[in-house]
Amino acid sequence: MSDLHALDELLCGDDEEYERLDLFLEADELIGQLQPADVPALLALWQTRSPCWQQRYTQASSNIDGAVLRALLAGLLQIKATPFGVFELMARLPPVADHSALSDALLDYAEQAWHAHQERQRQIQISCWSCGLSGRLLKRLGFSAWKDAGL
């Protein structure tokens, strides 16, 4: 059984059993074993699985490989109907943003979400701060500090 298939079965499991047996530890280990070649299949699963599955994935991804994380985020940015995952996974990126296409795409996404989802502005701010995009987002939004943005 592939790591991705085993992970999918684990994340689809019963809520009570998942929590009682601390299966997030096993999920974290499986996520850490995923390779960039697994990302297309992971993105296909992401689109068909429940928000609970997606939340379990993001919560258990502390050992996610950097290349897998970047590929997954790039793929999620292409899926317009995915309301969950991008901001949650951004926190897994290194705390210093680079000037890559992915950082620029995440910044675009954050700016659009800032205007479209006022109720998520705190989450957007925290996610951008954790991966080093905070200052760049502030500049795009025309604020000199988060206090000016109401946060």
Order of alpha helices (4+ residues) and beta strands (2+ residues): alpha-alpha-alpha-alpha-alpha-alpha-alpha-alpha-alpha-alpha
